[in-house]
Amino acid sequence: SGQVRGLCGTFNGDQRDEFTTPEGDVEPGVAAFANAFRAAGACPALGPGIPDPCAGFPGIRERAEAACAVLMGPAFQ
């Protein structure tokens, strides 16, 4: 606790600073926060809306839901 920073947040009990960028700024929204970690030219910048990650990969939704079920299960409660 209190020793991490990045896309997974700060894990310090203060939800107001979860979107802290590598530069130390706190972004108010998901897109601006994610774009702060984007490698230039590696992928397009996110717009104001959150894209559906399964939209570009037909048939992957079931596999993703099964993987997320593990994270949402009793082992991580």
mmCIF file of the N, C-alpha and C atoms, coordinates in Angstrom:
data_MODEL
# 
_entry.id   MODEL 
# 
loop_
_atom_site.group_PDB 
_atom_site.id 
_atom_site.type_symbol 
_atom_site.label_atom_id 
_atom_site.label_alt_id 
_atom_site.label_comp_id 
_atom_site.label_asym_id 
_atom_site.label_entity_id 
_atom_site.label_seq_id 
_atom_site.pdbx_PDB_ins_code 
_atom_site.Cartn_x 
_atom_site.Cartn_y 
_atom_site.Cartn_z 
_atom_site.occupancy 
_atom_site.B_iso_or_equiv 
_atom_site.pdbx_formal_charge 
_atom_site.auth_seq_id 
_atom_site.auth_comp_id 
_atom_site.auth_asym_id 
_atom_site.auth_atom_id 
_atom_site.pdbx_PDB_model_num 
ATOM 1   N N  . SER A 1 1  ? 0.828   -1.184  0.000   1.00 0.00 ? 1  SER A N  1 
ATOM 2   C CA . SER A 1 1  ? 0.000   0.000   0.000   1.00 0.00 ? 1  SER A CA 1 
ATOM 3   C C  . SER A 1 1  ? 0.875   1.251   0.000   1.00 0.00 ? 1  SER A C  1 
ATOM 4   N N  . GLY A 1 2  ? 0.498   2.215   -0.849  1.00 0.00 ? 2  GLY A N  1 
ATOM 5   C CA . GLY A 1 2  ? 1.233   3.465   -0.903  1.00 0.00 ? 2  GLY A CA 1 
ATOM 6   C C  . GLY A 1 2  ? 2.554   3.412   -1.634  1.00 0.00 ? 2  GLY A C  1 
ATOM 7   N N  . GLN A 1 3  ? 2.853   2.291   -2.291  1.00 0.00 ? 3  GLN A N  1 
ATOM 8   C CA . GLN A 1 3  ? 4.134   2.146   -2.974  1.00 0.00 ? 3  GLN A CA 1 
ATOM 9   C C  . GLN A 1 3  ? 3.997   1.948   -4.478  1.00 0.00 ? 3  GLN A C  1 
ATOM 10  N N  . VAL A 1 4  ? 2.792   2.138   -5.021  1.00 0.00 ? 4  VAL A N  1 
ATOM 11  C CA . VAL A 1 4  ? 2.594   1.937   -6.456  1.00 0.00 ? 4  VAL A CA 1 
ATOM 12  C C  . VAL A 1 4  ? 2.009   3.197   -7.086  1.00 0.00 ? 4  VAL A C  1 
ATOM 13  N N  . ARG A 1 5  ? 2.233   3.341   -8.387  1.00 0.00 ? 5  ARG A N  1 
ATOM 14  C CA . ARG A 1 5  ? 1.644   4.403   -9.197  1.00 0.00 ? 5  ARG A CA 1 
ATOM 15  C C  . ARG A 1 5  ? 1.521   3.877   -10.605 1.00 0.00 ? 5  ARG A C  1 
ATOM 16  N N  . GLY A 1 6  ? 0.550   4.384   -11.344 1.00 0.00 ? 6  GLY A N  1 
ATOM 17  C CA . GLY A 1 6  ? 0.422   4.000   -12.736 1.00 0.00 ? 6  GLY A CA 1 
ATOM 18  C C  . GLY A 1 6  ? -1.000  3.702   -13.113 1.00 0.00 ? 6  GLY A C  1 
ATOM 19  N N  . LEU A 1 7  ? -1.162  2.879   -14.138 1.00 0.00 ? 7  LEU A N  1 
ATOM 20  C CA . LEU A 1 7  ? -2.488  2.578   -14.661 1.00 0.00 ? 7  LEU A CA 1 
ATOM 21  C C  . LEU A 1 7  ? -3.371  1.871   -13.652 1.00 0.00 ? 7  LEU A C  1 
ATOM 22  N N  . CYS A 1 8  ? -2.802  1.243   -12.655 1.00 0.00 ? 8  CYS A N  1 
ATOM 23  C CA . CYS A 1 8  ? -3.599  0.559   -11.632 1.00 0.00 ? 8  CYS A CA 1 
ATOM 24  C C  . CYS A 1 8  ? -3.888  1.453   -10.435 1.00 0.00 ? 8  CYS A C  1 
ATOM 25  N N  . GLY A 1 9  ? -3.503  2.709   -10.484 1.00 0.00 ? 9  GLY A N  1 
ATOM 26  C CA . GLY A 1 9  ? -3.792  3.633   -9.398  1.00 0.00 ? 9  GLY A CA 1 
ATOM 27  C C  . GLY A 1 9  ? -2.653  3.752   -8.410  1.00 0.00 ? 9  GLY A C  1 
ATOM 28  N N  . THR A 1 10 ? -2.944  4.345   -7.257  1.00 0.00 ? 10 THR A N  1 
ATOM 29  C CA . THR A 1 10 ? -1.918  4.598   -6.248  1.00 0.00 ? 10 THR A CA 1 
ATOM 30  C C  . THR A 1 10 ? -2.017  3.681   -5.039  1.00 0.00 ? 10 THR A C  1 
ATOM 31  N N  . PHE A 1 11 ? -3.162  3.061   -4.828  1.00 0.00 ? 11 PHE A N  1 
ATOM 32  C CA . PHE A 1 11 ? -3.392  2.136   -3.716  1.00 0.00 ? 11 PHE A CA 1 
ATOM 33  C C  . PHE A 1 11 ? -2.974  2.737   -2.384  1.00 0.00 ? 11 PHE A C  1 
ATOM 34  N N  . ASN A 1 12 ? -3.431  3.976   -2.150  1.00 0.00 ? 12 ASN A N  1 
ATOM 35  C CA . ASN A 1 12 ? -3.108  4.640   -0.891  1.00 0.00 ? 12 ASN A CA 1 
ATOM 36  C C  . ASN A 1 12 ? -4.359  5.003   -0.090  1.00 0.00 ? 12 ASN A C  1 
ATOM 37  N N  . GLY A 1 13 ? -5.523  4.520   -0.546  1.00 0.00 ? 13 GLY A N  1 
ATOM 38  C CA . GLY A 1 13 ? -6.756  4.791   0.165   1.00 0.00 ? 13 GLY A CA 1 
ATOM 39  C C  . GLY A 1 13 ? -7.427  6.098   -0.208  1.00 0.00 ? 13 GLY A C  1 
ATOM 40  N N  . ASP A 1 14 ? -6.794  6.903   -1.054  1.00 0.00 ? 14 ASP A N  1 
ATOM 41  C CA . ASP A 1 14 ? -7.351  8.192   -1.477  1.00 0.00 ? 14 ASP A CA 1 
ATOM 42  C C  . ASP A 1 14 ? -7.765  8.090   -2.941  1.00 0.00 ? 14 ASP A C  1 
ATOM 43  N N  . GLN A 1 15 ? -9.053  7.926   -3.201  1.00 0.00 ? 15 GLN A N  1 
ATOM 44  C CA . GLN A 1 15 ? -9.520  7.750   -4.574  1.00 0.00 ? 15 GLN A CA 1 
ATOM 45  C C  . GLN A 1 15 ? -9.376  9.011   -5.411  1.00 0.00 ? 15 GLN A C  1 
ATOM 46  N N  . ARG A 1 16 ? -9.141  10.149  -4.801  1.00 0.00 ? 16 ARG A N  1 
ATOM 47  C CA . ARG A 1 16 ? -9.018  11.400  -5.558  1.00 0.00 ? 16 ARG A CA 1 
ATOM 48  C C  . ARG A 1 16 ? -7.739  11.458  -6.385  1.00 0.00 ? 16 ARG A C  1 
ATOM 49  N N  . ASP A 1 17 ? -6.741  10.639  -6.082  1.00 0.00 ? 17 ASP A N  1 
ATOM 50  C CA . ASP A 1 17 ? -5.488  10.696  -6.837  1.00 0.00 ? 17 ASP A CA 1 
ATOM 51  C C  . ASP A 1 17 ? -5.218  9.436   -7.663  1.00 0.00 ? 17 ASP A C  1 
ATOM 52  N N  . GLU A 1 18 ? -6.247  8.648   -7.908  1.00 0.00 ? 18 GLU A N  1 
ATOM 53  C CA . GLU A 1 18 ? -6.069  7.409   -8.671  1.00 0.00 ? 18 GLU A CA 1 
ATOM 54  C C  . GLU A 1 18 ? -5.610  7.655   -10.105 1.00 0.00 ? 18 GLU A C  1 
ATOM 55  N N  . PHE A 1 19 ? -5.979  8.795   -10.686 1.00 0.00 ? 19 PHE A N  1 
ATOM 56  C CA . PHE A 1 19 ? -5.612  9.077   -12.075 1.00 0.00 ? 19 PHE A CA 1 
ATOM 57  C C  . PHE A 1 19 ? -4.374  9.974   -12.144 1.00 0.00 ? 19 PHE A C  1 
ATOM 58  N N  . THR A 1 20 ? -3.344  9.670   -11.361 1.00 0.00 ? 20 THR A N  1 
ATOM 59  C CA . THR A 1 20 ? -2.096  10.430  -11.382 1.00 0.00 ? 20 THR A CA 1 
ATOM 60  C C  . THR A 1 20 ? -1.249  9.988   -12.561 1.00 0.00 ? 20 THR A C  1 
ATOM 61  N N  . THR A 1 21 ? -0.840  10.950  -13.392 1.00 0.00 ? 21 THR A N  1 
ATOM 62  C CA . THR A 1 21 ? -0.047  10.668  -14.597 1.00 0.00 ? 21 THR A CA 1 
ATOM 63  C C  . THR A 1 21 ? 1.428   10.505  -14.240 1.00 0.00 ? 21 THR A C  1 
ATOM 64  N N  . PRO A 1 22 ? 2.238   10.050  -15.185 1.00 0.00 ? 22 PRO A N  1 
ATOM 65  C CA . PRO A 1 22 ? 3.681   9.941   -14.925 1.00 0.00 ? 22 PRO A CA 1 
ATOM 66  C C  . PRO A 1 22 ? 4.317   11.290  -14.547 1.00 0.00 ? 22 PRO A C  1 
ATOM 67  N N  . GLU A 1 23 ? 3.710   12.390  -15.002 1.00 0.00 ? 23 GLU A N  1 
ATOM 68  C CA . GLU A 1 23 ? 4.230   13.722  -14.679 1.00 0.00 ? 23 GLU A CA 1 
ATOM 69  C C  . GLU A 1 23 ? 3.774   14.204  -13.305 1.00 0.00 ? 23 GLU A C  1 
ATOM 70  N N  . GLY A 1 24 ? 2.877   13.459  -12.651 1.00 0.00 ? 24 GLY A N  1 
ATOM 71  C CA . GLY A 1 24 ? 2.390   13.831  -11.339 1.00 0.00 ? 24 GLY A CA 1 
ATOM 72  C C  . GLY A 1 24 ? 1.094   14.621  -11.347 1.00 0.00 ? 24 GLY A C  1 
ATOM 73  N N  . ASP A 1 25 ? 0.525   14.862  -12.543 1.00 0.00 ? 25 ASP A N  1 
ATOM 74  C CA . ASP A 1 25 ? -0.761  15.554  -12.639 1.00 0.00 ? 25 ASP A CA 1 
ATOM 75  C C  . ASP A 1 25 ? -1.887  14.569  -12.339 1.00 0.00 ? 25 ASP A C  1 
ATOM 76  N N  . VAL A 1 26 ? -2.985  15.061  -11.807 1.00 0.00 ? 26 VAL A N  1 
ATOM 77  C CA . VAL A 1 26 ? -4.160  14.224  -11.574 1.00 0.00 ? 26 VAL A CA 1 
ATOM 78  C C  . VAL A 1 26 ? -5.202  14.588  -12.629 1.00 0.00 ? 26 VAL A C  1 
ATOM 79  N N  . GLU A 1 27 ? -5.514  13.629  -13.497 1.00 0.00 ? 27 GLU A N  1 
ATOM 80  C CA . GLU A 1 27 ? -6.483  13.845  -14.572 1.00 0.00 ? 27 GLU A CA 1 
ATOM 81  C C  . GLU A 1 27 ? -7.893  13.565  -14.062 1.00 0.00 ? 27 GLU A C  1 
ATOM 82  N N  . PRO A 1 28 ? -8.876  14.340  -14.504 1.00 0.00 ? 28 PRO A N  1 
ATOM 83  C CA . PRO A 1 28 ? -10.247 14.125  -14.052 1.00 0.00 ? 28 PRO A CA 1 
ATOM 84  C C  . PRO A 1 28 ? -10.972 12.995  -14.784 1.00 0.00 ? 28 PRO A C  1 
ATOM 85  N N  . GLY A 1 29 ? -10.492 12.613  -15.966 1.00 0.00 ? 29 GLY A N  1 
ATOM 86  C CA . GLY A 1 29 ? -11.205 11.605  -16.752 1.00 0.00 ? 29 GLY A CA 1 
ATOM 87  C C  . GLY A 1 29 ? -10.321 10.466  -17.197 1.00 0.00 ? 29 GLY A C  1 
ATOM 88  N N  . VAL A 1 30 ? -10.967 9.370   -17.564 1.00 0.00 ? 30 VAL A N  1 
ATOM 89  C CA . VAL A 1 30 ? -10.276 8.142   -17.966 1.00 0.00 ? 30 VAL A CA 1 
ATOM 90  C C  . VAL A 1 30 ? -9.436  8.338   -19.223 1.00 0.00 ? 30 VAL A C  1 
ATOM 91  N N  . ALA A 1 31 ? -10.012 8.989   -20.257 1.00 0.00 ? 31 ALA A N  1 
ATOM 92  C CA . ALA A 1 31 ? -9.316  9.126   -21.536 1.00 0.00 ? 31 ALA A CA 1 
ATOM 93  C C  . ALA A 1 31 ? -8.024  9.921   -21.389 1.00 0.00 ? 31 ALA A C  1 
ATOM 94  N N  . ALA A 1 32 ? -8.070  11.058  -20.732 1.00 0.00 ? 32 ALA A N  1 
ATOM 95  C CA . ALA A 1 32 ? -6.867  11.872  -20.556 1.00 0.00 ? 32 ALA A CA 1 
ATOM 96  C C  . ALA A 1 32 ? -5.822  11.119  -19.735 1.00 0.00 ? 32 ALA A C  1 
ATOM 97  N N  . PHE A 1 33 ? -6.262  10.389  -18.729 1.00 0.00 ? 33 PHE A N  1 
ATOM 98  C CA . PHE A 1 33 ? -5.342  9.603   -17.908 1.00 0.00 ? 33 PHE A CA 1 
ATOM 99  C C  . PHE A 1 33 ? -4.670  8.513   -18.734 1.00 0.00 ? 33 PHE A C  1 
ATOM 100 N N  . ALA A 1 34 ? -5.461  7.760   -19.487 1.00 0.00 ? 34 ALA A N  1 
ATOM 101 C CA . ALA A 1 34 ? -4.896  6.684   -20.309 1.00 0.00 ? 34 ALA A CA 1 
ATOM 102 C C  . ALA A 1 34 ? -3.964  7.235   -21.376 1.00 0.00 ? 34 ALA A C  1 
ATOM 103 N N  . ASN A 1 35 ? -4.328  8.352   -21.984 1.00 0.00 ? 35 ASN A N  1 
ATOM 104 C CA . ASN A 1 35 ? -3.480  8.950   -23.017 1.00 0.00 ? 35 ASN A CA 1 
ATOM 105 C C  . ASN A 1 35 ? -2.131  9.391   -22.462 1.00 0.00 ? 35 ASN A C  1 
ATOM 106 N N  . ALA A 1 36 ? -2.055  9.711   -21.178 1.00 0.00 ? 36 ALA A N  1 
ATOM 107 C CA . ALA A 1 36 ? -0.792  10.118  -20.572 1.00 0.00 ? 36 ALA A CA 1 
ATOM 108 C C  . ALA A 1 36 ? 0.212   8.968   -20.551 1.00 0.00 ? 36 ALA A C  1 
ATOM 109 N N  . PHE A 1 37 ? -0.262  7.733   -20.597 1.00 0.00 ? 37 PHE A N  1 
ATOM 110 C CA . PHE A 1 37 ? 0.613   6.557   -20.595 1.00 0.00 ? 37 PHE A CA 1 
ATOM 111 C C  . PHE A 1 37 ? 0.843   5.983   -21.991 1.00 0.00 ? 37 PHE A C  1 
ATOM 112 N N  . ARG A 1 38 ? 0.205   6.571   -22.997 1.00 0.00 ? 38 ARG A N  1 
ATOM 113 C CA . ARG A 1 38 ? 0.276   6.059   -24.370 1.00 0.00 ? 38 ARG A CA 1 
ATOM 114 C C  . ARG A 1 38 ? 1.656   6.314   -24.948 1.00 0.00 ? 38 ARG A C  1 
ATOM 115 N N  . ALA A 1 39 ? 2.244   5.295   -25.557 1.00 0.00 ? 39 ALA A N  1 
ATOM 116 C CA . ALA A 1 39 ? 3.509   5.454   -26.264 1.00 0.00 ? 39 ALA A CA 1 
ATOM 117 C C  . ALA A 1 39 ? 3.219   6.136   -27.599 1.00 0.00 ? 39 ALA A C  1 
ATOM 118 N N  . ALA A 1 40 ? 3.917   7.203   -27.902 1.00 0.00 ? 40 ALA A N  1 
ATOM 119 C CA . ALA A 1 40 ? 3.676   7.971   -29.126 1.00 0.00 ? 40 ALA A CA 1 
ATOM 120 C C  . ALA A 1 40 ? 3.733   7.070   -30.356 1.00 0.00 ? 40 ALA A C  1 
ATOM 121 N N  . GLY A 1 41 ? 2.690   7.121   -31.149 1.00 0.00 ? 41 GLY A N  1 
ATOM 122 C CA . GLY A 1 41 ? 2.639   6.356   -32.387 1.00 0.00 ? 41 GLY A CA 1 
ATOM 123 C C  . GLY A 1 41 ? 2.257   4.902   -32.220 1.00 0.00 ? 41 GLY A C  1 
ATOM 124 N N  . ALA A 1 42 ? 2.206   4.392   -30.997 1.00 0.00 ? 42 ALA A N  1 
ATOM 125 C CA . ALA A 1 42 ? 1.913   2.978   -30.784 1.00 0.00 ? 42 ALA A CA 1 
ATOM 126 C C  . ALA A 1 42 ? 0.441   2.657   -30.995 1.00 0.00 ? 42 ALA A C  1 
ATOM 127 N N  . CYS A 1 43 ? -0.433  3.596   -30.657 1.00 0.00 ? 43 CYS A N  1 
ATOM 128 C CA . CYS A 1 43 ? -1.862  3.386   -30.826 1.00 0.00 ? 43 CYS A CA 1 
ATOM 129 C C  . CYS A 1 43 ? -2.539  4.753   -30.844 1.00 0.00 ? 43 CYS A C  1 
ATOM 130 N N  . PRO A 1 44 ? -3.747  4.827   -31.370 1.00 0.00 ? 44 PRO A N  1 
ATOM 131 C CA . PRO A 1 44 ? -4.423  6.130   -31.412 1.00 0.00 ? 44 PRO A CA 1 
ATOM 132 C C  . PRO A 1 44 ? -4.836  6.592   -30.018 1.00 0.00 ? 44 PRO A C  1 
ATOM 133 N N  . ALA A 1 45 ? -4.878  7.905   -29.859 1.00 0.00 ? 45 ALA A N  1 
ATOM 134 C CA . ALA A 1 45 ? -5.312  8.479   -28.584 1.00 0.00 ? 45 ALA A CA 1 
ATOM 135 C C  . ALA A 1 45 ? -6.790  8.195   -28.373 1.00 0.00 ? 45 ALA A C  1 
ATOM 136 N N  . LEU A 1 46 ? -7.186  8.011   -27.124 1.00 0.00 ? 46 LEU A N  1 
ATOM 137 C CA . LEU A 1 46 ? -8.586  7.804   -26.797 1.00 0.00 ? 46 LEU A CA 1 
ATOM 138 C C  . LEU A 1 46 ? -9.342  9.117   -26.886 1.00 0.00 ? 46 LEU A C  1 
ATOM 139 N N  . GLY A 1 47 ? -10.573 9.034   -27.337 1.00 0.00 ? 47 GLY A N  1 
ATOM 140 C CA . GLY A 1 47 ? -11.443 10.198  -27.360 1.00 0.00 ? 47 GLY A CA 1 
ATOM 141 C C  . GLY A 1 47 ? -12.155 10.319  -26.027 1.00 0.00 ? 47 GLY A C  1 
ATOM 142 N N  . PRO A 1 48 ? -13.135 11.204  -25.953 1.00 0.00 ? 48 PRO A N  1 
ATOM 143 C CA . PRO A 1 48 ? -13.817 11.403  -24.671 1.00 0.00 ? 48 PRO A CA 1 
ATOM 144 C C  . PRO A 1 48 ? -14.652 10.205  -24.226 1.00 0.00 ? 48 PRO A C  1 
ATOM 145 N N  . GLY A 1 49 ? -15.130 9.385   -25.156 1.00 0.00 ? 49 GLY A N  1 
ATOM 146 C CA . GLY A 1 49 ? -15.907 8.198   -24.786 1.00 0.00 ? 49 GLY A CA 1 
ATOM 147 C C  . GLY A 1 49 ? -14.998 7.005   -24.588 1.00 0.00 ? 49 GLY A C  1 
ATOM 148 N N  . ILE A 1 50 ? -15.439 6.044   -23.824 1.00 0.00 ? 50 ILE A N  1 
ATOM 149 C CA . ILE A 1 50 ? -14.657 4.829   -23.592 1.00 0.00 ? 50 ILE A CA 1 
ATOM 150 C C  . ILE A 1 50 ? -15.049 3.795   -24.646 1.00 0.00 ? 50 ILE A C  1 
ATOM 151 N N  . PRO A 1 51 ? -14.097 3.349   -25.491 1.00 0.00 ? 51 PRO A N  1 
ATOM 152 C CA . PRO A 1 51 ? -14.434 2.381   -26.535 1.00 0.00 ? 51 PRO A CA 1 
ATOM 153 C C  . PRO A 1 51 ? -14.712 0.996   -25.956 1.00 0.00 ? 51 PRO A C  1 
ATOM 154 N N  . ASP A 1 52 ? -15.507 0.226   -26.671 1.00 0.00 ? 52 ASP A N  1 
ATOM 155 C CA . ASP A 1 52 ? -15.775 -1.159  -26.281 1.00 0.00 ? 52 ASP A CA 1 
ATOM 156 C C  . ASP A 1 52 ? -14.570 -1.995  -26.702 1.00 0.00 ? 52 ASP A C  1 
ATOM 157 N N  . PRO A 1 53 ? -13.802 -2.554  -25.777 1.00 0.00 ? 53 PRO A N  1 
ATOM 158 C CA . PRO A 1 53 ? -12.594 -3.288  -26.135 1.00 0.00 ? 53 PRO A CA 1 
ATOM 159 C C  . PRO A 1 53 ? -12.867 -4.548  -26.951 1.00 0.00 ? 53 PRO A C  1 
ATOM 160 N N  . CYS A 1 54 ? -14.082 -5.059  -26.903 1.00 0.00 ? 54 CYS A N  1 
ATOM 161 C CA . CYS A 1 54 ? -14.400 -6.276  -27.648 1.00 0.00 ? 54 CYS A CA 1 
ATOM 162 C C  . CYS A 1 54 ? -14.871 -5.989  -29.073 1.00 0.00 ? 54 CYS A C  1 
ATOM 163 N N  . ALA A 1 55 ? -15.160 -4.731  -29.385 1.00 0.00 ? 55 ALA A N  1 
ATOM 164 C CA . ALA A 1 55 ? -15.729 -4.397  -30.690 1.00 0.00 ? 55 ALA A CA 1 
ATOM 165 C C  . ALA A 1 55 ? -14.808 -4.796  -31.852 1.00 0.00 ? 55 ALA A C  1 
ATOM 166 N N  . GLY A 1 56 ? -13.518 -4.679  -31.675 1.00 0.00 ? 56 GLY A N  1 
ATOM 167 C CA . GLY A 1 56 ? -12.583 -4.999  -32.749 1.00 0.00 ? 56 GLY A CA 1 
ATOM 168 C C  . GLY A 1 56 ? -12.185 -6.458  -32.816 1.00 0.00 ? 56 GLY A C  1 
ATOM 169 N N  . PHE A 1 57 ? -12.680 -7.288  -31.915 1.00 0.00 ? 57 PHE A N  1 
ATOM 170 C CA . PHE A 1 57 ? -12.277 -8.689  -31.861 1.00 0.00 ? 57 PHE A CA 1 
ATOM 171 C C  . PHE A 1 57 ? -13.504 -9.579  -31.698 1.00 0.00 ? 57 PHE A C  1 
ATOM 172 N N  . PRO A 1 58 ? -14.190 -9.877  -32.786 1.00 0.00 ? 58 PRO A N  1 
ATOM 173 C CA . PRO A 1 58 ? -15.401 -10.708 -32.688 1.00 0.00 ? 58 PRO A CA 1 
ATOM 174 C C  . PRO A 1 58 ? -15.123 -12.044 -31.996 1.00 0.00 ? 58 PRO A C  1 
ATOM 175 N N  . GLY A 1 59 ? -16.024 -12.439 -31.112 1.00 0.00 ? 59 GLY A N  1 
ATOM 176 C CA . GLY A 1 59 ? -15.897 -13.727 -30.427 1.00 0.00 ? 59 GLY A CA 1 
ATOM 177 C C  . GLY A 1 59 ? -15.045 -13.697 -29.173 1.00 0.00 ? 59 GLY A C  1 
ATOM 178 N N  . ILE A 1 60 ? -14.398 -12.588 -28.902 1.00 0.00 ? 60 ILE A N  1 
ATOM 179 C CA . ILE A 1 60 ? -13.505 -12.534 -27.750 1.00 0.00 ? 60 ILE A CA 1 
ATOM 180 C C  . ILE A 1 60 ? -14.225 -12.182 -26.455 1.00 0.00 ? 60 ILE A C  1 
ATOM 181 N N  . ARG A 1 61 ? -15.440 -11.659 -26.548 1.00 0.00 ? 61 ARG A N  1 
ATOM 182 C CA . ARG A 1 61 ? -16.163 -11.221 -25.348 1.00 0.00 ? 61 ARG A CA 1 
ATOM 183 C C  . ARG A 1 61 ? -16.311 -12.355 -24.330 1.00 0.00 ? 61 ARG A C  1 
ATOM 184 N N  . GLU A 1 62 ? -16.684 -13.548 -24.786 1.00 0.00 ? 62 GLU A N  1 
ATOM 185 C CA . GLU A 1 62 ? -16.873 -14.674 -23.863 1.00 0.00 ? 62 GLU A CA 1 
ATOM 186 C C  . GLU A 1 62 ? -15.565 -15.026 -23.159 1.00 0.00 ? 62 GLU A C  1 
ATOM 187 N N  . ARG A 1 63 ? -14.462 -14.999 -23.884 1.00 0.00 ? 63 ARG A N  1 
ATOM 188 C CA . ARG A 1 63 ? -13.157 -15.307 -23.294 1.00 0.00 ? 63 ARG A CA 1 
ATOM 189 C C  . ARG A 1 63 ? -12.778 -14.242 -22.248 1.00 0.00 ? 63 ARG A C  1 
ATOM 190 N N  . ALA A 1 64 ? -13.052 -12.981 -22.573 1.00 0.00 ? 64 ALA A N  1 
ATOM 191 C CA . ALA A 1 64 ? -12.752 -11.891 -21.636 1.00 0.00 ? 64 ALA A CA 1 
ATOM 192 C C  . ALA A 1 64 ? -13.615 -11.990 -20.385 1.00 0.00 ? 64 ALA A C  1 
ATOM 193 N N  . GLU A 1 65 ? -14.889 -12.312 -20.559 1.00 0.00 ? 65 GLU A N  1 
ATOM 194 C CA . GLU A 1 65 ? -15.780 -12.439 -19.403 1.00 0.00 ? 65 GLU A CA 1 
ATOM 195 C C  . GLU A 1 65 ? -15.347 -13.585 -18.494 1.00 0.00 ? 65 GLU A C  1 
ATOM 196 N N  . ALA A 1 66 ? -14.869 -14.678 -19.076 1.00 0.00 ? 66 ALA A N  1 
ATOM 197 C CA . ALA A 1 66 ? -14.390 -15.804 -18.272 1.00 0.00 ? 66 ALA A CA 1 
ATOM 198 C C  . ALA A 1 66 ? -13.140 -15.405 -17.481 1.00 0.00 ? 66 ALA A C  1 
ATOM 199 N N  . ALA A 1 67 ? -12.248 -14.656 -18.121 1.00 0.00 ? 67 ALA A N  1 
ATOM 200 C CA . ALA A 1 67 ? -11.031 -14.215 -17.433 1.00 0.00 ? 67 ALA A CA 1 
ATOM 201 C C  . ALA A 1 67 ? -11.375 -13.230 -16.313 1.00 0.00 ? 67 ALA A C  1 
ATOM 202 N N  . CYS A 1 68 ? -12.320 -12.343 -16.568 1.00 0.00 ? 68 CYS A N  1 
ATOM 203 C CA . CYS A 1 68 ? -12.716 -11.366 -15.543 1.00 0.00 ? 68 CYS A CA 1 
ATOM 204 C C  . CYS A 1 68 ? -13.443 -12.036 -14.382 1.00 0.00 ? 68 CYS A C  1 
ATOM 205 N N  . ALA A 1 69 ? -14.114 -13.139 -14.655 1.00 0.00 ? 69 ALA A N  1 
ATOM 206 C CA . ALA A 1 69 ? -14.827 -13.851 -13.597 1.00 0.00 ? 69 ALA A CA 1 
ATOM 207 C C  . ALA A 1 69 ? -13.852 -14.309 -12.512 1.00 0.00 ? 69 ALA A C  1 
ATOM 208 N N  . VAL A 1 70 ? -12.635 -14.653 -12.909 1.00 0.00 ? 70 VAL A N  1 
ATOM 209 C CA . VAL A 1 70 ? -11.625 -15.047 -11.939 1.00 0.00 ? 70 VAL A CA 1 
ATOM 210 C C  . VAL A 1 70 ? -11.278 -13.864 -11.033 1.00 0.00 ? 70 VAL A C  1 
ATOM 211 N N  . LEU A 1 71 ? -11.112 -12.680 -11.637 1.00 0.00 ? 71 LEU A N  1 
ATOM 212 C CA . LEU A 1 71 ? -10.779 -11.478 -10.858 1.00 0.00 ? 71 LEU A CA 1 
ATOM 213 C C  . LEU A 1 71 ? -11.906 -11.049 -9.949  1.00 0.00 ? 71 LEU A C  1 
ATOM 214 N N  . MET A 1 72 ? -13.134 -11.315 -10.360 1.00 0.00 ? 72 MET A N  1 
ATOM 215 C CA . MET A 1 72 ? -14.299 -10.916 -9.577  1.00 0.00 ? 72 MET A CA 1 
ATOM 216 C C  . MET A 1 72 ? -14.707 -11.993 -8.572  1.00 0.00 ? 72 MET A C  1 
ATOM 217 N N  . GLY A 1 73 ? -14.038 -13.144 -8.623  1.00 0.00 ? 73 GLY A N  1 
ATOM 218 C CA . GLY A 1 73 ? -14.369 -14.283 -7.777  1.00 0.00 ? 73 GLY A CA 1 
ATOM 219 C C  . GLY A 1 73 ? -13.832 -14.171 -6.361  1.00 0.00 ? 73 GLY A C  1 
ATOM 220 N N  . PRO A 1 74 ? -14.029 -15.203 -5.579  1.00 0.00 ? 74 PRO A N  1 
ATOM 221 C CA . PRO A 1 74 ? -13.677 -15.187 -4.157  1.00 0.00 ? 74 PRO A CA 1 
ATOM 222 C C  . PRO A 1 74 ? -12.177 -15.019 -3.889  1.00 0.00 ? 74 PRO A C  1 
ATOM 223 N N  . ALA A 1 75 ? -11.330 -15.424 -4.803  1.00 0.00 ? 75 ALA A N  1 
ATOM 224 C CA . ALA A 1 75 ? -9.882  -15.303 -4.573  1.00 0.00 ? 75 ALA A CA 1 
ATOM 225 C C  . ALA A 1 75 ? -9.446  -13.849 -4.422  1.00 0.00 ? 75 ALA A C  1 
ATOM 226 N N  . PHE A 1 76 ? -10.176 -12.909 -5.031  1.00 0.00 ? 76 PHE A N  1 
ATOM 227 C CA . PHE A 1 76 ? -9.788  -11.495 -4.993  1.00 0.00 ? 76 PHE A CA 1 
ATOM 228 C C  . PHE A 1 76 ? -10.743 -10.639 -4.187  1.00 0.00 ? 76 PHE A C  1 
ATOM 229 N N  . GLN A 1 77 ? -11.570 -11.242 -3.353  1.00 0.00 ? 77 GLN A N  1 
ATOM 230 C CA . GLN A 1 77 ? -12.518 -10.454 -2.543  1.00 0.00 ? 77 GLN A CA 1 
ATOM 231 C C  . GLN A 1 77 ? -11.899 -10.078 -1.219  1.00 0.00 ? 77 GLN A C  1 
# 
